[in-house]
Amino acid sequence: MHQKPGKINWIIILIYCILVFIGWASIYSSSFDPESSFEILNTKTIYGKQLLFIACSCIVSVFILLIDIKMITRLGYIVYFASIISLILVLFIGKEVGGAKAWFNFGSFGLQPAEFAKYGTILAISKFIHDKNIYLNKYINTLKVCSFILLPFLLILKQPDAGSALIYTSLIIMFFREGLQIKYIFFGVTSLLISLSTIIVGVSATIIVLILLHIGFAYLLQKHKKRFLPAFVTLIIGMLIVGSVNYGYDNILQPHQKERIDIIIGKEKNNLGSGYNLNQSLIAIGSGGFFGKGYLNGTQTKFNFVPEQNTDFIFCTIGEEFGFTGSCIIIMLFVTLIVKIILISEKQTSRFSRIYGYSLSAILFAHIVINISMTLGIMPVIGIPLPFISYGGSSLLSFSILLFTFLKLDSYRIYRF
């Protein structure tokens, strides 16, 4: 099997390079020091380290494009189990950062196995569905595939890193492409609405609403008595969701996580405590106006008013220095990248490649939506990096591996493997 020339999608590579460059420039700007402004290769600075991470990511990306594709398709389970082992080990010998034991420490550098576990999980799922030739319109098949996701999800939750664990739920997008029935969308949306109602208006009010809705449906279905039982079962499930959410909110979530949620939904306001990050983020983005203050001219991010401004809140730097216009350009680049990946995935002759492509687009979509939403105060702050832009070697390297593996798979589009 030999690769045909001209099959690499250079548009995706171009978008990747633009996003990585914007990320490095934003990191440089947010930590800019006139006295050491020309020491870009100094690995004692975060922009120097990020430049090293970029170089490593480029080397690994080129390596992926040069290797035999059989290494990717055949080693899926091995990569998955290696990532599971790393998630177990980090719980015992990992370094605790920000309350989560999620890092392997190598001197001044750290490695976060949760970032690479996404790659192993996607490979394993793609290989399993492809090799077994199954579709997810059957309940048992869905459970089998979910088992691949549940293990890393629980291990990451154990760290605890709820944000990284939440990302795995985005793979539901791939599930629907591979046959999951539409009724599960209705169930998911309904469960989400019930959960939000439980947190916002309380348990009693939510249960009363559910009972009233059940009475209304019972009246409408009085001529269809066979549907009474399913309607009653639905009511019981709704109440169980209310109870589960209430228990999880009170007993599982950490106090700072509950406070962040309360701030988002307006139940609490604490601009000097848990709400400080969000408040400073909104000030930084709002001060950028339509065109921004200009590169290196940001004040909120320049003087460290915004915590985690190089990682989780890197979008604030872009919003402050390039304003609404620059923010829209970044979003359009991400949208273009995701749409391209989906369109290319639909053209694949191999299910392995198609499943991998949809999973990649789902992971990217979740990261982008959650990260930007939390900087805008739409979602709670849960510590999710912005792909290719946020500071961090683990994040950049893992996303580069994810993306360039897809490009490698696409280069063999005419083959079924």
Buried (B, 14 or more C-beta within 10 A) or exposed (E): EEBEEEEBBEEBBEBBEBBBEBBBBBBBBBBBEEEBEEEEEEBEBBBBBBBBBBEBBBEEBEEBBEEEBEEBBEBBBEBBEBBBEBBEEBEEEBBEBEEBBBBBEEEEBBBBBBBBBBBBBBBBBBBBBBEEEBEBEEEEBBEBBBEBBEBBBEBBBBBBBBBBBBBBEBBBBBBBBBBBBEEBEEBEEBBEEBBBBBBBEEBEEBBEBBEEBBEEBBEEBEEEEEBEEEBEEBBEBBBEBBEBBBEEBEEEBEEEBBBBBBBBEEEBEBEEEBBBBBBBBBBBBEBBEEEBBEBBEBEBBBEEBBEBBBBBBBBBBBBBBBBBEBBEBBEEBBEEBBEBBBEBBEEBEBBBBBBBBBBBBBBBBBBBBBBBBBBBBEBBBBBBBBBBBBBBBBBBBBBBBBBBBBBBBBBBBEBEB
